[in-house]
Structure formats: structure tokens, C-alpha cells
Amino acid sequence: MDQIFLYNIRYMLSFNYNLCCILVLFICFNLLLYRLKPNSMFYKDRFRRFGLSNNETVFPFWLVSLIFGIFLYLFFILKYGEYV
């Protein structure tokens, strides 16, 4: 019984190589973006809000991060042909 339980835990915690690469690149991209703090996303070291007025932006940090993550995932999935 214990062996089955341990096998299930190991199986649940095993990551695909593509997923590990995606996570590392995603975290590195976000760290780099946060360290650079482009003016289009930050205002006086604070995140700009989403909007169209003076202190708001169309490209907030969370949106750029989300879009990058989705495209990165799609790239890795389509590159190796591991889609259903």
C-alpha cells in the first residue's frame, strides 16, 4: 500500500522537460522585465494600471507576462509536436 502511495506522489510531482524549460524561461523573462522597469509598464517604480488615461497603460506587466507565457507554451508544444 505504501509503495503505491509513494509511486503516485512521484508520478504527480514529475515534470515534463518542456514544462521545466517553459517555467525557467517564464520566470527569467519576468525577472528581467521587472528589473528593467520599462516606462510603459511602470510609473515611479510602481506598476501602471490598465487603461487609456495619463498614468495608465495598454501593456501592463501582468498582460505582457500572460501573453509571453501563452506564446512560450504554444511554441514549445508546437515545436516538439506534442499536441493532441
PyMOL Python script that loads the backbone (N, CA, C, O; Angstrom):
from pymol import cmd

cmd.read_pdbstr("""\
ATOM      1  N   MET A   1       0.820  -1.200   0.000  1.00  0.00           N
ATOM      2  CA  MET A   1       0.000   0.000   0.000  1.00  0.00           C
ATOM      3  C   MET A   1       0.864   1.264   0.000  1.00  0.00           C
ATOM      4  O   MET A   1       0.591   2.215  -0.732  1.00  0.00           O
ATOM      5  N   ASP A   2       1.906   1.258   0.831  1.00  0.00           N
ATOM      6  CA  ASP A   2       2.785   2.425   0.906  1.00  0.00           C
ATOM      7  C   ASP A   2       3.555   2.642  -0.389  1.00  0.00           C
ATOM      8  O   ASP A   2       3.823   3.780  -0.774  1.00  0.00           O
ATOM      9  N   GLN A   3       3.908   1.556  -1.058  1.00  0.00           N
ATOM     10  CA  GLN A   3       4.650   1.683  -2.309  1.00  0.00           C
ATOM     11  C   GLN A   3       3.783   2.317  -3.388  1.00  0.00           C
ATOM     12  O   GLN A   3       4.263   3.132  -4.176  1.00  0.00           O
ATOM     13  N   ILE A   4       2.525   1.950  -3.423  1.00  0.00           N
ATOM     14  CA  ILE A   4       1.608   2.542  -4.408  1.00  0.00           C
ATOM     15  C   ILE A   4       1.438   4.021  -4.125  1.00  0.00           C
ATOM     16  O   ILE A   4       1.424   4.833  -5.050  1.00  0.00           O
ATOM     17  N   PHE A   5       1.309   4.381  -2.854  1.00  0.00           N
ATOM     18  CA  PHE A   5       1.156   5.782  -2.470  1.00  0.00           C
ATOM     19  C   PHE A   5       2.384   6.591  -2.867  1.00  0.00           C
ATOM     20  O   PHE A   5       2.254   7.682  -3.423  1.00  0.00           O
ATOM     21  N   LEU A   6       3.577   6.067  -2.586  1.00  0.00           N
ATOM     22  CA  LEU A   6       4.806   6.779  -2.934  1.00  0.00           C
ATOM     23  C   LEU A   6       4.977   6.893  -4.444  1.00  0.00           C
ATOM     24  O   LEU A   6       5.446   7.918  -4.939  1.00  0.00           O
ATOM     25  N   TYR A   7       4.601   5.845  -5.182  1.00  0.00           N
ATOM     26  CA  TYR A   7       4.684   5.896  -6.637  1.00  0.00           C
ATOM     27  C   TYR A   7       3.746   6.965  -7.182  1.00  0.00           C
ATOM     28  O   TYR A   7       4.115   7.689  -8.108  1.00  0.00           O
ATOM     29  N   ASN A   8       2.554   7.079  -6.633  1.00  0.00           N
ATOM     30  CA  ASN A   8       1.596   8.090  -7.085  1.00  0.00           C
ATOM     31  C   ASN A   8       2.110   9.495  -6.816  1.00  0.00           C
ATOM     32  O   ASN A   8       1.938  10.390  -7.643  1.00  0.00           O
ATOM     33  N   ILE A   9       2.734   9.691  -5.672  1.00  0.00           N
ATOM     34  CA  ILE A   9       3.286  11.014  -5.356  1.00  0.00           C
ATOM     35  C   ILE A   9       4.419  11.346  -6.317  1.00  0.00           C
ATOM     36  O   ILE A   9       4.487  12.469  -6.816  1.00  0.00           O
ATOM     37  N   ARG A  10       5.311  10.394  -6.587  1.00  0.00           N
ATOM     38  CA  ARG A  10       6.407  10.642  -7.522  1.00  0.00           C
ATOM     39  C   ARG A  10       5.874  10.922  -8.920  1.00  0.00           C
ATOM     40  O   ARG A  10       6.398  11.784  -9.625  1.00  0.00           O
ATOM     41  N   TYR A  11       4.837  10.198  -9.320  1.00  0.00           N
ATOM     42  CA  TYR A  11       4.266  10.402 -10.645  1.00  0.00           C
ATOM     43  C   TYR A  11       3.605  11.771 -10.751  1.00  0.00           C
ATOM     44  O   TYR A  11       3.700  12.416 -11.795  1.00  0.00           O
ATOM     45  N   MET A  12       2.942  12.226  -9.698  1.00  0.00           N
ATOM     46  CA  MET A  12       2.270  13.515  -9.721  1.00  0.00           C
ATOM     47  C   MET A  12       3.269  14.668  -9.715  1.00  0.00           C
ATOM     48  O   MET A  12       2.993  15.727 -10.279  1.00  0.00           O
ATOM     49  N   LEU A  13       4.416  14.474  -9.089  1.00  0.00           N
ATOM     50  CA  LEU A  13       5.397  15.545  -8.988  1.00  0.00           C
ATOM     51  C   LEU A  13       6.427  15.536 -10.106  1.00  0.00           C
ATOM     52  O   LEU A  13       7.293  16.411 -10.148  1.00  0.00           O
ATOM     53  N   SER A  14       6.355  14.578 -11.003  1.00  0.00           N
ATOM     54  CA  SER A  14       7.301  14.566 -12.117  1.00  0.00           C
ATOM     55  C   SER A  14       6.859  15.574 -13.171  1.00  0.00           C
ATOM     56  O   SER A  14       5.684  15.639 -13.530  1.00  0.00           O
ATOM     57  N   PHE A  15       7.806  16.351 -13.657  1.00  0.00           N
ATOM     58  CA  PHE A  15       7.521  17.385 -14.635  1.00  0.00           C
ATOM     59  C   PHE A  15       8.076  16.979 -15.988  1.00  0.00           C
ATOM     60  O   PHE A  15       9.096  16.297 -16.085  1.00  0.00           O
ATOM     61  N   ASN A  16       7.404  17.401 -16.995  1.00  0.00           N
ATOM     62  CA  ASN A  16       7.859  17.224 -18.360  1.00  0.00           C
ATOM     63  C   ASN A  16       9.054  18.164 -18.593  1.00  0.00           C
ATOM     64  O   ASN A  16       9.123  19.238 -17.996  1.00  0.00           O
ATOM     65  N   TYR A  17       9.980  17.761 -19.449  1.00  0.00           N
ATOM     66  CA  TYR A  17      11.135  18.607 -19.758  1.00  0.00           C
ATOM     67  C   TYR A  17      10.689  19.941 -20.358  1.00  0.00           C
ATOM     68  O   TYR A  17      11.246  20.987 -20.028  1.00  0.00           O
ATOM     69  N   ASN A  18       9.690  19.906 -21.234  1.00  0.00           N
ATOM     70  CA  ASN A  18       9.191  21.142 -21.837  1.00  0.00           C
ATOM     71  C   ASN A  18       8.625  22.077 -20.785  1.00  0.00           C
ATOM     72  O   ASN A  18       8.849  23.286 -20.841  1.00  0.00           O
ATOM     73  N   LEU A  19       7.899  21.531 -19.831  1.00  0.00           N
ATOM     74  CA  LEU A  19       7.308  22.356 -18.787  1.00  0.00           C
ATOM     75  C   LEU A  19       8.381  23.001 -17.927  1.00  0.00           C
ATOM     76  O   LEU A  19       8.246  24.162 -17.542  1.00  0.00           O
ATOM     77  N   CYS A  20       9.434  22.277 -17.624  1.00  0.00           N
ATOM     78  CA  CYS A  20      10.539  22.849 -16.849  1.00  0.00           C
ATOM     79  C   CYS A  20      11.213  23.992 -17.611  1.00  0.00           C
ATOM     80  O   CYS A  20      11.526  25.029 -17.026  1.00  0.00           O
ATOM     81  N   CYS A  21      11.435  23.805 -18.906  1.00  0.00           N
ATOM     82  CA  CYS A  21      12.036  24.873 -19.720  1.00  0.00           C
ATOM     83  C   CYS A  21      11.124  26.091 -19.781  1.00  0.00           C
ATOM     84  O   CYS A  21      11.593  27.225 -19.685  1.00  0.00           O
ATOM     85  N   ILE A  22       9.851  25.865 -19.936  1.00  0.00           N
ATOM     86  CA  ILE A  22       8.893  26.962 -20.002  1.00  0.00           C
ATOM     87  C   ILE A  22       8.886  27.743 -18.692  1.00  0.00           C
ATOM     88  O   ILE A  22       8.902  28.974 -18.702  1.00  0.00           O
ATOM     89  N   LEU A  23       8.863  27.036 -17.573  1.00  0.00           N
ATOM     90  CA  LEU A  23       8.845  27.714 -16.278  1.00  0.00           C
ATOM     91  C   LEU A  23      10.110  28.529 -16.039  1.00  0.00           C
ATOM     92  O   LEU A  23      10.035  29.654 -15.545  1.00  0.00           O
ATOM     93  N   VAL A  24      11.268  27.975 -16.382  1.00  0.00           N
ATOM     94  CA  VAL A  24      12.533  28.696 -16.190  1.00  0.00           C
ATOM     95  C   VAL A  24      12.571  29.942 -17.078  1.00  0.00           C
ATOM     96  O   VAL A  24      12.936  31.020 -16.610  1.00  0.00           O
ATOM     97  N   LEU A  25      12.202  29.806 -18.342  1.00  0.00           N
ATOM     98  CA  LEU A  25      12.209  30.964 -19.245  1.00  0.00           C
ATOM     99  C   LEU A  25      11.179  32.009 -18.828  1.00  0.00           C
ATOM    100  O   LEU A  25      11.445  33.208 -18.918  1.00  0.00           O
ATOM    101  N   PHE A  26      10.020  31.573 -18.377  1.00  0.00           N
ATOM    102  CA  PHE A  26       8.973  32.489 -17.942  1.00  0.00           C
ATOM    103  C   PHE A  26       9.416  33.294 -16.720  1.00  0.00           C
ATOM    104  O   PHE A  26       9.209  34.506 -16.660  1.00  0.00           O
ATOM    105  N   ILE A  27      10.018  32.621 -15.759  1.00  0.00           N
ATOM    106  CA  ILE A  27      10.499  33.315 -14.558  1.00  0.00           C
ATOM    107  C   ILE A  27      11.638  34.264 -14.897  1.00  0.00           C
ATOM    108  O   ILE A  27      11.677  35.386 -14.391  1.00  0.00           O
ATOM    109  N   CYS A  28      12.565  33.832 -15.743  1.00  0.00           N
ATOM    110  CA  CYS A  28      13.677  34.707 -16.150  1.00  0.00           C
ATOM    111  C   CYS A  28      13.168  35.938 -16.900  1.00  0.00           C
ATOM    112  O   CYS A  28      13.644  37.050 -16.669  1.00  0.00           O
ATOM    113  N   PHE A  29      12.207  35.740 -17.792  1.00  0.00           N
ATOM    114  CA  PHE A  29      11.643  36.869 -18.538  1.00  0.00           C
ATOM    115  C   PHE A  29      10.990  37.870 -17.595  1.00  0.00           C
ATOM    116  O   PHE A  29      11.184  39.077 -17.735  1.00  0.00           O
ATOM    117  N   ASN A  30      10.214  37.369 -16.634  1.00  0.00           N
ATOM    118  CA  ASN A  30       9.539  38.275 -15.705  1.00  0.00           C
ATOM    119  C   ASN A  30      10.523  38.993 -14.786  1.00  0.00           C
ATOM    120  O   ASN A  30      10.339  40.172 -14.483  1.00  0.00           O
ATOM    121  N   LEU A  31      11.556  38.297 -14.344  1.00  0.00           N
ATOM    122  CA  LEU A  31      12.578  38.957 -13.524  1.00  0.00           C
ATOM    123  C   LEU A  31      13.304  40.047 -14.314  1.00  0.00           C
ATOM    124  O   LEU A  31      13.544  41.141 -13.803  1.00  0.00           O
ATOM    125  N   LEU A  32      13.646  39.738 -15.549  1.00  0.00           N
ATOM    126  CA  LEU A  32      14.314  40.723 -16.397  1.00  0.00           C
ATOM    127  C   LEU A  32      13.414  41.924 -16.655  1.00  0.00           C
ATOM    128  O   LEU A  32      13.861  43.069 -16.589  1.00  0.00           O
ATOM    129  N   LEU A  33      12.167  41.663 -16.945  1.00  0.00           N
ATOM    130  CA  LEU A  33      11.218  42.741 -17.208  1.00  0.00           C
ATOM    131  C   LEU A  33      11.025  43.605 -15.968  1.00  0.00           C
ATOM    132  O   LEU A  33      10.920  44.827 -16.068  1.00  0.00           O
ATOM    133  N   TYR A  34      10.978  42.977 -14.815  1.00  0.00           N
ATOM    134  CA  TYR A  34      10.809  43.730 -13.575  1.00  0.00           C
ATOM    135  C   TYR A  34      12.059  44.545 -13.239  1.00  0.00           C
ATOM    136  O   TYR A  34      11.958  45.663 -12.736  1.00  0.00           O
ATOM    137  N   ARG A  35      13.231  43.983 -13.518  1.00  0.00           N
ATOM    138  CA  ARG A  35      14.470  44.711 -13.235  1.00  0.00           C
ATOM    139  C   ARG A  35      14.659  45.899 -14.178  1.00  0.00           C
ATOM    140  O   ARG A  35      15.152  46.950 -13.766  1.00  0.00           O
ATOM    141  N   LEU A  36      14.263  45.731 -15.450  1.00  0.00           N
ATOM    142  CA  LEU A  36      14.406  46.823 -16.424  1.00  0.00           C
ATOM    143  C   LEU A  36      13.398  47.943 -16.170  1.00  0.00           C
ATOM    144  O   LEU A  36      13.700  49.115 -16.393  1.00  0.00           O
ATOM    145  N   LYS A  37      12.228  47.590 -15.714  1.00  0.00           N
ATOM    146  CA  LYS A  37      11.137  48.528 -15.421  1.00  0.00           C
ATOM    147  C   LYS A  37      10.922  49.532 -16.556  1.00  0.00           C
ATOM    148  O   LYS A  37      11.201  50.721 -16.404  1.00  0.00           O
ATOM    149  N   PRO A  38      10.423  49.040 -17.694  1.00  0.00           N
ATOM    150  CA  PRO A  38      10.167  49.960 -18.808  1.00  0.00           C
ATOM    151  C   PRO A  38       9.099  50.988 -18.443  1.00  0.00           C
ATOM    152  O   PRO A  38       8.169  50.706 -17.686  1.00  0.00           O
ATOM    153  N   ASN A  39       9.258  52.177 -18.998  1.00  0.00           N
ATOM    154  CA  ASN A  39       8.337  53.272 -18.678  1.00  0.00           C
ATOM    155  C   ASN A  39       6.900  52.979 -19.083  1.00  0.00           C
ATOM    156  O   ASN A  39       5.965  53.535 -18.506  1.00  0.00           O
ATOM    157  N   SER A  40       6.721  52.116 -20.063  1.00  0.00           N
ATOM    158  CA  SER A  40       5.358  51.812 -20.494  1.00  0.00           C
ATOM    159  C   SER A  40       4.612  50.938 -19.482  1.00  0.00           C
ATOM    160  O   SER A  40       3.389  50.819 -19.554  1.00  0.00           O
ATOM    161  N   MET A  41       5.333  50.332 -18.545  1.00  0.00           N
ATOM    162  CA  MET A  41       4.696  49.454 -17.551  1.00  0.00           C
ATOM    163  C   MET A  41       4.813  49.974 -16.127  1.00  0.00           C
ATOM    164  O   MET A  41       4.060  49.551 -15.251  1.00  0.00           O
ATOM    165  N   PHE A  42       5.747  50.884 -15.886  1.00  0.00           N
ATOM    166  CA  PHE A  42       5.991  51.359 -14.529  1.00  0.00           C
ATOM    167  C   PHE A  42       5.928  52.886 -14.484  1.00  0.00           C
ATOM    168  O   PHE A  42       6.297  53.566 -15.441  1.00  0.00           O
ATOM    169  N   TYR A  43       5.464  53.397 -13.378  1.00  0.00           N
ATOM    170  CA  TYR A  43       5.430  54.837 -13.139  1.00  0.00           C
ATOM    171  C   TYR A  43       5.980  55.074 -11.735  1.00  0.00           C
ATOM    172  O   TYR A  43       5.337  54.714 -10.749  1.00  0.00           O
ATOM    173  N   LYS A  44       7.149  55.669 -11.639  1.00  0.00           N
ATOM    174  CA  LYS A  44       7.819  55.922 -10.364  1.00  0.00           C
ATOM    175  C   LYS A  44       7.943  54.633  -9.547  1.00  0.00           C
ATOM    176  O   LYS A  44       7.524  54.582  -8.391  1.00  0.00           O
ATOM    177  N   ASP A  45       8.512  53.609 -10.146  1.00  0.00           N
ATOM    178  CA  ASP A  45       8.754  52.294  -9.522  1.00  0.00           C
ATOM    179  C   ASP A  45       7.492  51.584  -9.051  1.00  0.00           C
ATOM    180  O   ASP A  45       7.558  50.705  -8.192  1.00  0.00           O
ATOM    181  N   ARG A  46       6.365  51.954  -9.596  1.00  0.00           N
ATOM    182  CA  ARG A  46       5.108  51.264  -9.293  1.00  0.00           C
ATOM    183  C   ARG A  46       4.489  50.794 -10.600  1.00  0.00           C
ATOM    184  O   ARG A  46       4.701  51.398 -11.652  1.00  0.00           O
ATOM    185  N   PHE A  47       3.723  49.713 -10.523  1.00  0.00           N
ATOM    186  CA  PHE A  47       3.056  49.207 -11.718  1.00  0.00           C
ATOM    187  C   PHE A  47       2.023  50.204 -12.202  1.00  0.00           C
ATOM    188  O   PHE A  47       1.288  50.795 -11.410  1.00  0.00           O
ATOM    189  N   ARG A  48       1.975  50.385 -13.520  1.00  0.00           N
ATOM    190  CA  ARG A  48       0.905  51.195 -14.095  1.00  0.00           C
ATOM    191  C   ARG A  48      -0.351  50.354 -14.191  1.00  0.00           C
ATOM    192  O   ARG A  48      -0.282  49.142 -14.391  1.00  0.00           O
ATOM    193  N   ARG A  49      -1.485  50.990 -14.049  1.00  0.00           N
ATOM    194  CA  ARG A  49      -2.759  50.291 -14.167  1.00  0.00           C
ATOM    195  C   ARG A  49      -3.151  50.196 -15.625  1.00  0.00           C
ATOM    196  O   ARG A  49      -2.672  50.958 -16.465  1.00  0.00           O
ATOM    197  N   PHE A  50      -4.026  49.252 -15.912  1.00  0.00           N
ATOM    198  CA  PHE A  50      -4.526  49.070 -17.266  1.00  0.00           C
ATOM    199  C   PHE A  50      -5.549  50.155 -17.565  1.00  0.00           C
ATOM    200  O   PHE A  50      -6.484  50.363 -16.793  1.00  0.00           O
ATOM    201  N   GLY A  51      -5.369  50.851 -18.696  1.00  0.00           N
ATOM    202  CA  GLY A  51      -6.301  51.896 -19.088  1.00  0.00           C
ATOM    203  C   GLY A  51      -5.713  52.787 -20.150  1.00  0.00           C
ATOM    204  O   GLY A  51      -4.639  52.517 -20.687  1.00  0.00           O
ATOM    205  N   LEU A  52      -6.436  53.868 -20.452  1.00  0.00           N
ATOM    206  CA  LEU A  52      -6.013  54.772 -21.525  1.00  0.00           C
ATOM    207  C   LEU A  52      -5.730  56.190 -21.064  1.00  0.00           C
ATOM    208  O   LEU A  52      -5.455  57.050 -21.901  1.00  0.00           O
ATOM    209  N   SER A  53      -5.784  56.469 -19.785  1.00  0.00           N
ATOM    210  CA  SER A  53      -5.512  57.836 -19.331  1.00  0.00           C
ATOM    211  C   SER A  53      -4.008  58.042 -19.120  1.00  0.00           C
ATOM    212  O   SER A  53      -3.211  57.172 -19.467  1.00  0.00           O
ATOM    213  N   ASN A  54      -3.618  59.189 -18.553  1.00  0.00           N
ATOM    214  CA  ASN A  54      -2.205  59.570 -18.451  1.00  0.00           C
ATOM    215  C   ASN A  54      -1.332  58.557 -17.730  1.00  0.00           C
ATOM    216  O   ASN A  54      -0.313  58.137 -18.279  1.00  0.00           O
ATOM    217  N   ASN A  55      -1.688  58.156 -16.539  1.00  0.00           N
ATOM    218  CA  ASN A  55      -0.834  57.256 -15.758  1.00  0.00           C
ATOM    219  C   ASN A  55      -1.243  55.803 -15.898  1.00  0.00           C
ATOM    220  O   ASN A  55      -0.944  54.990 -15.022  1.00  0.00           O
ATOM    221  N   GLU A  56      -1.914  55.465 -16.973  1.00  0.00           N
ATOM    222  CA  GLU A  56      -2.316  54.090 -17.235  1.00  0.00           C
ATOM    223  C   GLU A  56      -1.691  53.626 -18.545  1.00  0.00           C
ATOM    224  O   GLU A  56      -1.204  54.438 -19.332  1.00  0.00           O
ATOM    225  N   THR A  57      -1.708  52.324 -18.773  1.00  0.00           N
ATOM    226  CA  THR A  57      -1.060  51.773 -19.956  1.00  0.00           C
ATOM    227  C   THR A  57      -1.918  50.686 -20.578  1.00  0.00           C
ATOM    228  O   THR A  57      -2.754  50.075 -19.912  1.00  0.00           O
ATOM    229  N   VAL A  58      -1.700  50.456 -21.852  1.00  0.00           N
ATOM    230  CA  VAL A  58      -2.382  49.388 -22.560  1.00  0.00           C
ATOM    231  C   VAL A  58      -1.611  48.075 -22.378  1.00  0.00           C
ATOM    232  O   VAL A  58      -2.167  46.998 -22.592  1.00  0.00           O
ATOM    233  N   PHE A  59      -0.345  48.158 -21.987  1.00  0.00           N
ATOM    234  CA  PHE A  59       0.509  46.987 -21.796  1.00  0.00           C
ATOM    235  C   PHE A  59       0.977  46.876 -20.348  1.00  0.00           C
ATOM    236  O   PHE A  59       2.145  47.139 -20.064  1.00  0.00           O
ATOM    237  N   PRO A  60       0.100  46.497 -19.432  1.00  0.00           N
ATOM    238  CA  PRO A  60       0.542  46.336 -18.051  1.00  0.00           C
ATOM    239  C   PRO A  60       1.420  45.093 -17.908  1.00  0.00           C
ATOM    240  O   PRO A  60       1.439  44.221 -18.776  1.00  0.00           O
ATOM    241  N   PHE A  61       2.131  45.037 -16.811  1.00  0.00           N
ATOM    242  CA  PHE A  61       3.070  43.936 -16.567  1.00  0.00           C
ATOM    243  C   PHE A  61       2.370  42.584 -16.629  1.00  0.00           C
ATOM    244  O   PHE A  61       2.875  41.652 -17.254  1.00  0.00           O
ATOM    245  N   TRP A  62       1.226  42.473 -15.994  1.00  0.00           N
ATOM    246  CA  TRP A  62       0.530  41.182 -15.942  1.00  0.00           C
ATOM    247  C   TRP A  62       0.071  40.733 -17.325  1.00  0.00           C
ATOM    248  O   TRP A  62       0.081  39.536 -17.612  1.00  0.00           O
ATOM    249  N   LEU A  63      -0.327  41.658 -18.182  1.00  0.00           N
ATOM    250  CA  LEU A  63      -0.793  41.290 -19.516  1.00  0.00           C
ATOM    251  C   LEU A  63       0.370  40.838 -20.402  1.00  0.00           C
ATOM    252  O   LEU A  63       0.253  39.843 -21.117  1.00  0.00           O
ATOM    253  N   VAL A  64       1.477  41.556 -20.359  1.00  0.00           N
ATOM    254  CA  VAL A  64       2.656  41.173 -21.135  1.00  0.00           C
ATOM    255  C   VAL A  64       3.179  39.825 -20.655  1.00  0.00           C
ATOM    256  O   VAL A  64       3.573  38.984 -21.464  1.00  0.00           O
ATOM    257  N   SER A  65       3.184  39.623 -19.356  1.00  0.00           N
ATOM    258  CA  SER A  65       3.631  38.358 -18.797  1.00  0.00           C
ATOM    259  C   SER A  65       2.719  37.209 -19.222  1.00  0.00           C
ATOM    260  O   SER A  65       3.204  36.136 -19.579  1.00  0.00           O
ATOM    261  N   LEU A  66       1.431  37.420 -19.187  1.00  0.00           N
ATOM    262  CA  LEU A  66       0.468  36.396 -19.588  1.00  0.00           C
ATOM    263  C   LEU A  66       0.602  36.036 -21.062  1.00  0.00           C
ATOM    264  O   LEU A  66       0.616  34.856 -21.415  1.00  0.00           O
ATOM    265  N   ILE A  67       0.698  37.032 -21.914  1.00  0.00           N
ATOM    266  CA  ILE A  67       0.826  36.791 -23.356  1.00  0.00           C
ATOM    267  C   ILE A  67       2.142  36.081 -23.668  1.00  0.00           C
ATOM    268  O   ILE A  67       2.171  35.165 -24.490  1.00  0.00           O
ATOM    269  N   PHE A  68       3.227  36.496 -23.019  1.00  0.00           N
ATOM    270  CA  PHE A  68       4.507  35.822 -23.225  1.00  0.00           C
ATOM    271  C   PHE A  68       4.426  34.361 -22.793  1.00  0.00           C
ATOM    272  O   PHE A  68       4.920  33.480 -23.497  1.00  0.00           O
ATOM    273  N   GLY A  69       3.819  34.101 -21.665  1.00  0.00           N
ATOM    274  CA  GLY A  69       3.683  32.740 -21.173  1.00  0.00           C
ATOM    275  C   GLY A  69       2.875  31.859 -22.113  1.00  0.00           C
ATOM    276  O   GLY A  69       3.241  30.707 -22.351  1.00  0.00           O
ATOM    277  N   ILE A  70       1.793  32.380 -22.644  1.00  0.00           N
ATOM    278  CA  ILE A  70       0.961  31.610 -23.576  1.00  0.00           C
ATOM    279  C   ILE A  70       1.725  31.313 -24.860  1.00  0.00           C
ATOM    280  O   ILE A  70       1.713  30.178 -25.336  1.00  0.00           O
ATOM    281  N   PHE A  71       2.388  32.319 -25.426  1.00  0.00           N
ATOM    282  CA  PHE A  71       3.156  32.099 -26.658  1.00  0.00           C
ATOM    283  C   PHE A  71       4.342  31.156 -26.425  1.00  0.00           C
ATOM    284  O   PHE A  71       4.667  30.339 -27.286  1.00  0.00           O
ATOM    285  N   LEU A  72       4.972  31.269 -25.282  1.00  0.00           N
ATOM    286  CA  LEU A  72       6.084  30.369 -24.959  1.00  0.00           C
ATOM    287  C   LEU A  72       5.585  28.930 -24.866  1.00  0.00           C
ATOM    288  O   LEU A  72       6.222  28.017 -25.391  1.00  0.00           O
ATOM    289  N   TYR A  73       4.468  28.730 -24.212  1.00  0.00           N
ATOM    290  CA  TYR A  73       3.893  27.395 -24.094  1.00  0.00           C
ATOM    291  C   TYR A  73       3.520  26.845 -25.468  1.00  0.00           C
ATOM    292  O   TYR A  73       3.826  25.695 -25.785  1.00  0.00           O
ATOM    293  N   LEU A  74       2.865  27.660 -26.274  1.00  0.00           N
ATOM    294  CA  LEU A  74       2.487  27.220 -27.616  1.00  0.00           C
ATOM    295  C   LEU A  74       3.715  26.899 -28.465  1.00  0.00           C
ATOM    296  O   LEU A  74       3.705  25.925 -29.218  1.00  0.00           O
ATOM    297  N   PHE A  75       4.762  27.697 -28.356  1.00  0.00           N
ATOM    298  CA  PHE A  75       5.985  27.439 -29.112  1.00  0.00           C
ATOM    299  C   PHE A  75       6.569  26.082 -28.764  1.00  0.00           C
ATOM    300  O   PHE A  75       6.920  25.308 -29.655  1.00  0.00           O
ATOM    301  N   PHE A  76       6.675  25.786 -27.465  1.00  0.00           N
ATOM    302  CA  PHE A  76       7.264  24.513 -27.059  1.00  0.00           C
ATOM    303  C   PHE A  76       6.378  23.335 -27.436  1.00  0.00           C
ATOM    304  O   PHE A  76       6.884  22.281 -27.822  1.00  0.00           O
ATOM    305  N   ILE A  77       5.082  23.498 -27.332  1.00  0.00           N
ATOM    306  CA  ILE A  77       4.168  22.407 -27.681  1.00  0.00           C
ATOM    307  C   ILE A  77       4.219  22.142 -29.188  1.00  0.00           C
ATOM    308  O   ILE A  77       4.290  20.987 -29.606  1.00  0.00           O
ATOM    309  N   LEU A  78       4.183  23.186 -29.997  1.00  0.00           N
ATOM    310  CA  LEU A  78       4.181  23.005 -31.441  1.00  0.00           C
ATOM    311  C   LEU A  78       5.558  22.610 -31.977  1.00  0.00           C
ATOM    312  O   LEU A  78       5.659  21.938 -33.003  1.00  0.00           O
ATOM    313  N   LYS A  79       6.615  23.030 -31.282  1.00  0.00           N
ATOM    314  CA  LYS A  79       7.966  22.707 -31.731  1.00  0.00           C
ATOM    315  C   LYS A  79       8.214  21.203 -31.691  1.00  0.00           C
ATOM    316  O   LYS A  79       8.800  20.648 -32.620  1.00  0.00           O
ATOM    317  N   TYR A  80       7.779  20.550 -30.639  1.00  0.00           N
ATOM    318  CA  TYR A  80       8.014  19.127 -30.492  1.00  0.00           C
ATOM    319  C   TYR A  80       6.821  18.292 -30.936  1.00  0.00           C
ATOM    320  O   TYR A  80       6.877  17.065 -30.866  1.00  0.00           O
ATOM    321  N   GLY A  81       5.766  18.910 -31.382  1.00  0.00           N
ATOM    322  CA  GLY A  81       4.597  18.186 -31.884  1.00  0.00           C
ATOM    323  C   GLY A  81       3.890  17.354 -30.830  1.00  0.00           C
ATOM    324  O   GLY A  81       3.358  16.288 -31.141  1.00  0.00           O
ATOM    325  N   GLU A  82       3.874  17.820 -29.597  1.00  0.00           N
ATOM    326  CA  GLU A  82       3.247  17.077 -28.512  1.00  0.00           C
ATOM    327  C   GLU A  82       1.849  17.602 -28.209  1.00  0.00           C
ATOM    328  O   GLU A  82       1.459  17.700 -27.045  1.00  0.00           O
ATOM    329  N   TYR A  83       1.128  17.925 -29.205  1.00  0.00           N
ATOM    330  CA  TYR A  83      -0.245  18.385 -29.008  1.00  0.00           C
ATOM    331  C   TYR A  83      -1.202  17.279 -29.396  1.00  0.00           C
ATOM    332  O   TYR A  83      -0.836  16.335 -30.096  1.00  0.00           O
ATOM    333  N   VAL A  84      -2.414  17.407 -28.938  1.00  0.00           N
ATOM    334  CA  VAL A  84      -3.418  16.355 -29.194  1.00  0.00           C
ATOM    335  C   VAL A  84      -4.155  16.695 -30.475  1.00  0.00           C
ATOM    336  O   VAL A  84      -5.045  15.953 -30.890  1.00  0.00           O
TER     337      VAL A  84
END
""", "prot")
cmd.dss("prot")
cmd.show_as("cartoon", "prot")
cmd.util.cbc("prot")
cmd.orient("prot")
